Amino acid sequence: MYRFLVTPRWWGINVFVVLAIPFCIFMGMWQLGRFEDRVDTHRAAEARPDPGKRPAVAVTSLLPVDQETSGRHVTATGRYADQFVVPGRKLDGRTGSYVLTMLRTDDGKALPVVRGWLADGGKTPAPPTGEVTVTGSLQASEAVGSDGVRSGGLPQGQLGMISAASLVNLVPYGVYDAWVTVGQASDGLLPVPAAAPQNTGLDLKAFQNLGYTGEWFVFAGFVVFMWFRLARREVETAKDEALGLGTAA
């Protein structure tokens, strides 16, 4: 009755099932591992001391920015140069813009400094002249702007995201791959709080990994279910043919 299992057609089905089930289980375990890694990273971030309470150090000593150095207080000295506006940024439920000014340091490179937040319709204040020392929270370059779209198509003097890769095409000098938001804004601007480091919280991506874990195990169960269903139908067809029901039909 089960001789159909060794026919060429069923050999193909059996090989597919034998390969599909371990693959689905492997992918499910991999997605579960990704979720557990995000949970561990989140717990480690919560256990670390508040980076904003540690003493300020030179910005160059904490580059490149990572999860350990993001949010640390840093200092930099130089002269303000080019200034840009980063629109579409929210603060306390209101929409406005970041005022981003390039601080040219003695080594020739510039540090992007968010001097504060400006409400829509406000006049952008000019940066201070002369040599200044900036103290603020260190942040990593953004990969995507606030509206979820990469920079491009904005009027001159505006940026979609704060990124060295975008700024090097707009200024004639080198740019640090980081930016600083000052703790005390001036000129009518509001201070911008430091953002949490990326990939340290249980965000939507973490729960997507958990959802994908369940999906892969469901796929594995579905493969087993379909194999038994097809096999059962073959058995019932063989019984009908043995009783002559198939010929009569």
C-alpha positions in Angstrom: 0.0 0.0 0.0 2.9 2.4 0.7 5.0 1.4 -2.3 4.1 4.8 -3.8 6.7 6.3 -1.4 9.5 4.9 -3.5 8.2 6.1 -6.8 10.2 8.9 -8.6 7.6 11.5 -7.9 7.5 10.7 -4.2 11.3 10.5 -4.0 11.3 14.2 -5.0 8.6 15.0 -2.4 10.5 13.1 0.3 13.8 14.9 -0.5 12.1 18.2 -0.4 10.6 17.5 3.0 13.8 16.2 4.4 15.6 19.3 3.4 12.8 21.8 4.1 12.2 20.9 7.7 15.8 21.3 9.0 16.1 24.5 7.0 13.0 26.0 8.6 14.2 24.9 12.1 17.6 26.5 11.4 16.1 29.8 10.3 13.7 29.8 13.3 16.6 29.3 15.7 18.7 31.9 13.9 15.8 34.5 14.2 15.4 33.5 17.9 19.1 34.1 18.4 18.8 37.5 16.9 16.0 38.4 19.3 18.0 37.1 22.3 21.0 39.2 21.1 18.9 42.3 21.1 17.5 41.5 24.5 21.1 41.0 25.9 22.2 44.3 24.3 19.3 46.1 25.8 20.0 44.7 29.3 23.7 45.6 28.9 22.8 49.2 27.9 20.5 49.5 30.9 23.2 48.2 33.3 25.9 50.7 32.0 26.3 54.0 33.9 24.6 57.0 32.4 27.1 58.3 29.8 25.8 61.8 30.3 27.0 61.8 33.9 30.6 61.0 33.1 33.1 63.9 32.8 33.6 65.5 29.4 36.6 64.5 27.3 38.1 65.6 24.0 35.8 64.4 21.1 38.7 62.9 19.2 39.4 60.4 22.1 36.0 58.8 21.6 35.9 58.3 17.9 34.6 56.3 16.2 31.3 56.4 18.0 29.9 53.1 19.2 27.3 52.0 21.8 29.8 52.6 24.6 30.7 56.1 23.6 27.4 57.4 22.2 25.9 60.0 24.6 29.2 60.7 26.3 30.0 64.4 27.1 32.7 65.7 24.9 34.4 69.0 24.3 35.8 70.6 21.1 37.4 74.0 20.3 37.3 75.8 17.0 35.5 78.4 14.9 32.0 78.1 13.5 31.8 77.9 9.7 29.0 76.7 7.4 25.5 76.4 8.9 22.6 74.1 7.8 19.0 73.5 8.9 17.7 69.9 9.4 13.9 70.2 9.0 11.2 67.8 10.2 12.6 67.3 13.7 10.1 67.0 16.6 10.7 68.3 20.2 8.0 68.0 22.9 5.4 67.2 20.3 6.2 70.2 18.1 7.8 70.1 14.7 10.7 72.3 13.9 14.3 72.1 12.7 17.8 71.4 14.1 20.3 74.2 13.6 23.5 72.5 12.6 26.7 74.4 12.4 30.1 73.1 11.4 32.8 73.7 14.0 36.2 73.8 12.3 38.9 72.6 14.7 42.7 73.2 14.7 43.3 69.9 12.8 41.4 71.2 9.8 38.4 68.9 10.1 35.0 70.0 11.2 32.6 68.7 13.9 28.9 69.0 13.1 27.3 70.7 16.1 23.5 70.9 16.7 23.2 74.2 18.5 19.6 73.7 19.2 16.0 73.3 18.0 14.1 76.0 16.2 10.3 76.0 15.8 8.9 76.2 12.3 8.7 79.8 11.1 11.4 81.0 13.4 14.5 82.9 12.2 17.7 80.9 12.2 20.2 82.7 14.4 23.8 83.3 13.1 26.5 81.3 14.8 28.9 83.0 17.3 32.1 84.5 15.9 35.6 83.9 17.1 37.0 80.8 18.8 34.5 78.8 20.9 34.6 75.7 23.1 31.6 73.4 22.7 30.5 70.9 25.3 27.7 68.4 24.4 26.6 64.9 23.9 28.3 62.7 21.2 26.1 61.1 18.6 26.7 58.7 15.7 26.0 59.8 12.1 22.5 59.1 11.1 21.7 56.6 8.4 18.1 57.7 7.7 16.5 61.1 8.2 13.7 61.9 10.6 11.1 61.3 7.9 12.5 57.8 7.1 13.9 59.0 3.8 17.5 59.5 2.9 18.8 63.0 2.2 18.1 64.3 -1.3 15.8 66.8 -3.0 16.0 69.4 -0.2 16.6 73.2 -0.8 20.1 74.5 -0.5 21.1 74.9 3.1 18.9 72.0 4.4 19.8 68.5 5.3 17.6 65.4 5.6 20.0 63.6 7.9 23.1 64.4 10.0 25.8 62.4 8.3 29.4 62.9 7.4 28.8 61.2 4.1 26.3 63.9 3.2 28.2 66.8 4.6 31.5 66.1 2.8 29.7 66.9 -0.5 28.6 70.3 0.8 31.7 71.7 2.5 35.3 72.1 1.3 36.9 70.4 4.3 36.9 67.1 6.1 34.1 66.2 8.5 34.2 64.0 11.6 31.9 60.9 11.4 29.9 62.0 14.4 28.0 65.0 15.7 27.4 66.8 19.0 24.2 68.2 20.5 24.9 71.0 23.0 23.4 70.8 26.4 22.7 74.5 26.8 21.3 76.2 23.7 21.4 80.0 23.1 20.0 82.6 20.7 16.4 81.5 21.3 17.1 77.9 20.5 16.0 74.9 22.6 18.5 72.2 23.6 18.2 68.9 21.7 18.4 65.9 24.1 20.8 63.1 23.2 19.3 60.2 21.4 19.8 56.6 22.7 22.4 54.6 20.8 21.0 52.5 17.9 20.2 48.8 18.4 20.2 49.1 22.2 16.5 48.9 22.8 13.7 46.4 22.3 12.4 48.2 19.2 10.1 46.9 16.5 13.0 45.0 14.8 13.5 42.9 18.0 9.9 41.8 18.0 10.0 41.2 14.2 12.8 38.7 14.9 10.5 37.0 17.4 7.6 36.9 15.0 9.8 35.5 12.2 10.9 32.7 14.7 7.3 31.6 15.0 6.7 31.8 11.3 9.6 29.5 10.5 8.4 26.9 12.9 4.9 27.2 11.5 6.4 26.6 8.0 8.1 23.4 9.3 4.9 22.2 10.8 3.1 23.0 7.5 5.5 20.9 5.5 5.0 17.9 7.8 1.2 18.4 7.6 1.2 18.5 3.8 3.3 15.4 3.5 0.9 13.4 5.7 -2.1 14.8 3.8 -0.6 13.9 0.4 0.4 10.4 1.7 -3.1 9.8 3.1 -4.7 10.8 -0.2 -2.4 8.4 -2.0 -3.4 5.6 0.4 -7.1 6.3 -0.1 -6.7 6.4 -3.8 -4.9 3.1 -3.8 -7.7 1.6 -1.6 -10.4 2.9 -4.0 -8.5 1.4 -7.0 -8.2 -1.9 -5.2 -11.9 -2.0 -4.6 -12.6 -1.0 -8.2 -14.1 2.3 -7.1 -11.6 4.3 -9.1 -12.4 2.4 -12.3 -16.2 2.7 -11.8 -15.8 6.4 -11.3 
